Amino acid sequence: MFSCYNIFNMNKESTIKNSQIIKQFWLGMGNYKMVFWLCFVLFTIATSLNMFVPVYYKQFFDILGNSVEKSPVVSSLTHVIFIILAIHLISWISFQVSMRIYNKMESGVMAKLKQKSFNYLILHSYGFFTNNFTGSLVQRVNRFSRSFERLADSIVFNLLPLFITVVASIAVTWVLAPMVSLVIIIWVVIYSIFNISFSRWKMKYDIEVSKADSSTTGVLSDNITNHNAITLFGGYEKESQYYKEVTDDQAKKTSYSWTLGQYVDMTQAFLIYMVEFVVFYYTIKFWDRGLATIGTFVLIQVYIIGLAQQLWGLNRIVRGIYESLADSKEMVEILLLDHEVRDIPRAKELSVRSGVIEFVNVIFSFNKTREVLHKINLNIGAGEKVAFVGPSGAGKTTLIKLILRLYDLAGGTILIDKQDIKDVTQESLRKNISLVPQDPVLFHRTLLENIRYGKHDATDEEVKRAAKLAHCDEFIDLLPLKYDTFVGERGVKLSGGERQRVAIARAILKNAPILILDEATSSLDSNSESLIQDALDNLMRDRTTIVIAHRLSTIRKMDRIVVLDKGTITEQGTHDELINKDDGLYKILWNLQAGGFITDEG
């Protein structure tokens, strides 16, 4: 089962380079770039100043060790500690100022990266979202912004101080004891090469951990969304085992990655112990020859301890940087993935005057081996009401998605008032089409906001008028908060019929010249349907209307019925014409009806 899940989720080796990730971060920073460099300079000043403090502590202990009389020494020692205090104060001020600026910059960039991710992600095609788990996409967006935070913090608070500490330690010890400085240089080079090389090699395992985490989140999200199905179909044991497989896989990959990290810690601890021994061994030799003082021991100890602390974290720093890059890869893949359905350069606004829709040799397939529609030729006149019927898989719903340009055609053309829909902007195309889907999904917002989605600038009075025409007021008036009632995620607090009425109210409010009804009354009882049918009759008046419906009350009123089977149009005409046609598919479907329904739907 888990292997099938991985195939479905298309987990494959990433081809995204680290330079591409850094570029996306840099572009996402926008006008914060200069602020980042200002913070970088202030942090450099603060850290560099602190590196002078051990030099003055050496002076302090040398004075103390060489003193015979106390009174002249006290003045010298006091002078030294005042210098140290001044350095600390300047460093502290620089650090505090930079932190205030940095916090504002970093939180602002994180918000920009989330917005950038949202703006690009939401424009991906319908097919993209059907092939990705919602939870995994949410995880990628959040990880992308958090990865910037980790990367920026690693550079500013870890990598920068480490670099300054290494340079200062080598420079100062070179003046006092070149041999000690040489030992430090060799130590830092070996230590750094080992850590960076190992972390680069280990990155592929960190990427696998990141993918496993996305998979776990996706499965969890999918199961929570389908909670009712799990309960009603006794799927608890099956789904529990499924989730165990993906979490166990994540645990296995995470454990292996952590074990590799322990090997690094073991090696670097050995290197630190060895360099401390070697440095002090040579310093003792220099002291014996009169080339080192007590203050020298103090200075070297401070630098060695500081370097050891900084370098001990090098593995964590490098690992954190590479993990940040690994966590960002999945989102960057989306940002660099071309939108499947795009506006052409200089696309025009769709202008609908009469609403004539033409299908010219329309071909569509989801893959090379499965052709869904084959050379569809159809002309829907201005204001004509056309119903699409046919067995499941005939291509009815796909045809609707193609009109809305949720997919691009494999061949042929769809024209609206002689304008090719691929030559106009997607926004203007969908602005001129109202869709009432079979299973409306609502925002977890108020009823007022959900209905207003049909026309964003509508007044409250316009929203309520549309709701009344769709008979939404009949259930809204019974709610304690009425139009201010939150409907729950995906509208789960409402019944299916109530959600459909909200969708109809949206369409009424949108008032577009082309109307598409995808089984718009399927979730209504007979009483509600009779009420809604009046609203739909008014809504369809003077509009080009396409209906996918099985209820006879809707189909029989259509100007024309188009029968689809296996991706082609097999027959078309009025209800009376088709019902009197011997051996026609429509007549067969009609004879299969029970209580006003056709038993299957495409």
N, C-alpha and C positions, 0 to 999 in steps of 0.2 A: 504493500500500500504506500509506503513512504517513497519508494522509487517513482511510483506513478505521480505522487504529489510533486516531486522535484521536477519531473518532465513537464507537468502542467504549469508549474511556476517558472519554468524556463531558467533554472539556475545553471548558468554556464560561466566559464572563466571570463572574468571581466577584461576588457581591452582598454579600459580607461587608464590613462597615464597620470602620474602624480602631478605633472606640470599642468594638465588639464584641470585638475581639481583646484590647484593653487590659483589658476587663472579665473575660475568661477568664483572663488572667494574674493579675489581682488576686484573683479567686476562688480560683485555684490556689495562691496564696501561703498561704492558711489562717492559721494562728497565727504566721506569720513577718512579718505586716504591721507590728507594732510594732517588731520587730527591724530591719526595713528602714528605718523612719523614724529610729531611733536611729543607724544607720550614716550616713544622710543628714545628720543634724545634726553628727556627728563629722567627716565629710568636709568639711562647710561650714566648720567651725571651723578645720580644718587648712589649707584653701585660703585662707581669709580672712586668717589670720595671715601667710601668706607674702606677701600683697599689701602688707603694711606694710614689708617689707624694703627695697624700692627707695627709700622715703622716708628711711630711715636711711642708705642708701648715698649719697643726695643730700647729706645732712648731713655724711657722712664726707668727700666730695670738696670740699664747700664749705669745711670746716675746713682741709682740706689745701691748697686753692687760695689761701686768704686768710691762711695762716700766714706769719709772718716768723721767729719763733724756734721751735725744735723742741721744747724740753722741756715747755712748757705744753700744746703741741698733742698730744704723745704721750699724755698722760693723757686728753684729750678723745676722741682716736681710739680708745683702748683701751676707754673707756666705751661708745662707739657699737658696737664689734664685740661687746662682751659682751651688749648689748641684742639685737643681731642673733642671737647664739648662743642666747639665751634664747627668742627667738621661734621659731627653727628647732627647738629641743628640744621646746617645747610642741606645735608643729605636728607634729613627728615622732611624738611619743607619741600624739597624737590619731589620726593616720593609721594607726599600727601597731595600736592597739586596734580601730579601726573595721575594718581589714582582716581581723583575726582573726574578728570577729563576722560581717563581710560574707561571707567565704569559706564559713563554716558555713551562713549563711542561704541563699546562692545555690545551693550544692550541694543543700541540703535542698529548696528550692523546685523545682529541676530534677527531683529525684526525685519530688516530689509531682505535678508536671505530667505526667511519664511515667505515673505510677500512675493519675492522673485520665483520661488518654488511653486507657490500657489498659482501665480499668474500663468506660468508655463504649463504646469501640470493640468490645470483645468481646461486648457485648450486642446489637450490630446483627444483623440477620436473616441467614439462610442466603443469601437472594437478594443482599444487600449484598455478601457476600464472593465470590459467584460473579461479580459485576460489577466487581471491583477486583483488581488485581494485589497479591499478598502483599508483594512488594518495595516497591511504592509506598506501601502502608499503613505498613510499617516505617519508611520514609523520613519520612513525615509525622509520626509519633510522635517520632522523634529530632529532626527539625527544630524541632518545637514547643518542646521543652525547650531546645535550643541557641539558639533565637530569643530566649527570655527572657534567657538569659545575655548575648547580644549587646546586647539592648535595655537591660537593667539596667546593664551595663558602660558603654554609651554615655552614659546619663544621669548616672551617678555619677562616672565618670572623665573624661568629655569635656564634656558639656553643662553640668554644674554648675560645673566650673572655668572654662569659657568665660564663663558668666554672671557669676561673681564677678570675673573678670579685667576684663571690659568695664565693670562698674559701678565698680570701684575705679579703673581707669585714667581714666574720665571724671570721677569725683569729685575725684581728686587733681589732674589737669591743669586742671580748672575753677578751682581755687583759685590755681594758679600762672599759668596762661595760658588764659583762657576761649576765645580764638580757636582754640587748639590743641585744646581739648576739643571745641569745636563741629565741627571737622574730623573728629575721631575719631568723634563721634556720627553725622555724615552718612555717613562711610565704613562704620561698622558696620551702619547701617540699610540702605544700598544693598546691601552685601555679603550681609546676612542674607536680605533679600527675594529677591534673585537666587537664592541657594542653595536656600532652602526652596521657592520656586516651581518652580524647575527640577527639584528632586528629586521634588516631588509629581507634576509632569507625567511624569517619567521612571519613576514607580512602575509604570505599566502594562506597561512593557517588562521591569522586574524581575520582575513576576508571570509574564510569559511565559517568562522564563528559569527561574523556579522550576518551572513546569509542565513545561517541556522536560526539566528534570533528573529530575522524577518519572517522566516517560515513559521516559527512558533507563534508569532504575533498574528500572522495571517490565518492560521488554523483556528486560533482562539477566537478571533473576530468573526470568522465564518460560522463557528459553532454557536456563538452568542446570538448572531443574527438569526440562525435557524433553530433557536431554542425550542420553539413550538413543535417543529418537525421531529426533533430528537425525542421530545416527551411523548408525542402522539404515536410515533412509530417504533417506540421501544429501542431507540438508538443509543441509549446511555453507555452500555458496555462497549459497543463498537466505537463510538466517538472517544470514549475514555482511553481505549487502547490506541486509537489513532493519535490522540494528543500525546500519549505516553511515548509513542515512537518518535515523534518530532522533538519532544523535550529531552528524551534520552540521547538522541543524536546531537542536540545542542550541548548537553552536559558532557558527552564524550569529547566533542571538539574543543569545548572550553577547557576541560581538564587537561587535555594534551597541550593546549596553548599555554596554560599556567605552568605546567611541568617544564616546558622549554624555558620559561621565564626564570624558574628556580635554578636552572643550570647557569644562567647568566649571573644571578646573585652569588652563587657559589664561586664562580671564577673571579668576579670582581672583588669579592671579599679577600681572596688569596692575594690578588695583586696589591690591594691596599696595605695589607699586613707586611708584605715584602718591601714595598717602597718606604714605609715608615721605618722599618729596621735599617735599610740601606742608607737612608738620609741621615738618621741619627748616628749611625756608625761613622760616616764620613765627617759629620759635624764634631763628633768627639775627637777625631783625629786632628781637625783644624783647631779645636780648643786647646788640645795638648801642645800644638805648635804656636799658640798665641794668636791665631788668626780668627778666633771666634770668641765672643763674650757670652755672659749669661743672657743678655738681651737677644743675642743671635738665636740661642736655643728657644727663647720665648717666641720670637718672630717666626722661626721655621715651624715650631709646633702649631702656631696659629694658622699659618698658611697650609701646612699639611692637613690639619684637621678640617679647615675650610674646604681645601681641595678634595679631601676624601668624602666629605659630606656632599659636595657638589657632584663629584664623579660617581659616587654611589647611586645618585639619582639619575645618572646619564642613561642607564638602561631604561629606567622608568620614563625619562624624558623622550628618548628616541622611540620607545615602544608606544608612548602616548601619542607622539606625532604620527607614527605609522598607523596606529589604530584609528586616529582621527581621520586620516586619509582613507583608510579602509572603510570606515563607517560612512564616508561621504560618497564613495564610488557609486552606490546604487542610485542616489539622487542625481548625481552628475550624469549618469547614464541616461536618465530621463530628460535632463536639461539639454543633453547633446543629441537626443533622439528626435529626428525631424517629425513634426506633426504629420500624421498620416493624411488628414484632410486639411488642406490649407487654401487660403485665398490666393489667387494668382496675383502677380504684381499689377498694381493699378486696377484692381477689381472695382466694378461699378456697383452702385446701389441698385437693388432690384426695384423696379417701378411696376406695380400691379394696377392695371387699368380695368381689365375685365375678368382676369383669373382663368384664362385658357391654359390647360396643362397638356403637353404633348410628350409622349414616350416614343422615341425613334430608335428602333433596333437596340433596345436596352438589354445589355448582358451583364450578369453579376455572378461572381463565385467567391466563396470563402477560401478556397484553395484550388489547385490545378485539377483535382480529381472530382470536385463537387460543384457543379454548376447549378446555381439556385434559380436564376432567371435566364431565359434564352430568347433573344430577339423579340422583346415585347414592343409591340406597336399599338399605341392607343391614343385617342384624342378625346379629352374631356372639355366640353364647351363651357363658355362663361356661364356661371350660375347653375351649372348642371349638378345634379345629385347622383353620384355613382357609388354602387356598393360592390366590394370585392368579396367573393365567396369562393370556397374550395376546401378540399381536405387539408389536414395538417401537413405542413411542409410544402404546400403549393407555392409559397413565396409571397403571400399577401402582406404579412408584416414587414418583410424585407423591402417590398416595393414602397411602403410608407417611409421606411428609414432612408431609402434612396432619394425620395422627394425632399426630405428634410436635410439631405446630404450628411447623414451620420456616417455613411460610407461613400466612397467614390466608385463610380461605375467601372466595370472592366471593359465595357464597350458601349457604344451608342450615346444618345443624348437625351436629357430631360429639359424641356423648354417650358417656361412660364411667360405667357404673353410674348412669345418669340425670343425670349432671353434665356440663353443657356445658363443653367443654375451654377455651373462651375466657373462662369465668368463674372458672377456677382458675389458680393461679400456674404459670408455665412450669416452674419448678424442681420443683414437686411432681408435675406431669404426667410429666416425663421421669424423675423418680426412680422412678416406678412402671412404667416401660417399659424393657426391655433390648433393645438393638439389636445384631445381628451383621451388619455391612455386608458387601457383596461385596468391597470393596477397603479393608480397614482401614488407617488411617493412624496410626502410632505416634509418640510423643514420642521425641526423642533422649535417652532416659533408660534406666535399667536395665530388664531384663525384669521384675524384682520390682516396680518402680514402675509400669510399664505395665500389668501385670495388676491391681495394687492400685487402679488408677483406677476399677475397677468398684465398689469399696467402700473409701473413703479411710481408714477407721479399722480396716481388716482387719489381723490379725496376720500375721506371716510364715508361720505354719503354715497359716492359712486360705488365703493366696495360693497356697502350694505344693499344698494339697489341691485347689483349683480347677484349677490347672495340670495336675495329674495326671489329673483327670477329663476334661480337654480334650486329654490326651495330649501336652501341651507338654513334660513331663519327658523324653520320648524324645529330643528334640533339645537341650534345655537341659543335660542331664547330659553331653552330648558337648562342651560349650563349656568352655574353660579357666576362665572366671570364673563359669560357671553362671548363677545368677539375678542376679549383679552385672554381667552383660554389657550394654554399651550397644548399642542396636539401630541407631544411625545416624539421620540425619534422615529422617523419615517411615517409619522402620523398614526402610531400604534394605538393611541387612546381613542381613535375614531373607528367606527365600523367601516367595512369595505364600501358600503353604499354612501356613507357620509363623506368618505374621502373622494368618491366619484362626484358627488355634488359640489364639493369644493373645487375639483378640477373643472367641472362645467362652469362654475361661477368665474373661474379664472379666464376661461375661453370667452365668456360673455363680456367680461371686463376688457379683454384684449381687443375684441372687435376687429379681428383680422379678416381680410377679404377671402382667404382660403381656409377651409375648416376640415380637419381630419378627426374622425371619431373611430377610435379603436375599441369596439365593443363597449361603448360608453355607458351602457345601462346594464352591464352584466352583473353588477353587484347589488342591483336594486330589486326590492320586492315588487309585486305587481302594482300595489297602490302607489309606491314611490315612483315607479316607472311611468305610470300614467301622468303623474304630476310633472316629472322631468321631461316627458315627451313634448309637452306644450312648450317648455323652455327651449328644447332642441329645435322644434319646428320654427320658432321665432329666430333662433340662432342661425339656422340654415338658410333662411329666406335671403335671396339675392346674393348668396355666397356660393362659390364653387365648393362642393362638399364631397369628400371621399369617406366612405363608411366601411369599416370591417365589422360585420355584425351577423349574428345568427338568429336574432329574434325577428320573427315575421313582421311584427308591428313596425320595425325600422326598415327592413328590406323591401317590403311591398310598396312603400311610399317613394322608393327611389326612381329617378327618371330612367336609370339603366342599371342592370346587374351584369358585372363582368365575372366570368367563372375562370378561375386559374387552376391548373393541374400540372404538377411536375415542372413548374417554372415557365409554362406557356399559357396563353389565353386560348381556351378551348371553345368558348361560346360567350355571347353577350346579347342582351336584349332586355325587354321589360319582364316583369314577373310572369305576366300572362303569356308572353311569347315563349318563354323558356319552359314553363310548366306544361305547355302543350307540345313540346318537342320530344318526340319519341327517342328513348335511349340516351337522352342528354344527361350530362353529369349533374346539372342543377336539379333535374327531375328526380334523379337517384337520391340526391341529398335531401330533397323535399320529402321523399317517401320515408327517409330515415328519421324525420323529425319526431319529437315527442314533447307535447305540451308547449310548442312554440319555440323549441330549441333545435339546433343542429348539433349532433352529438360531439363533434370534434372541431378543433380550431387550429389555424395556422398562425 
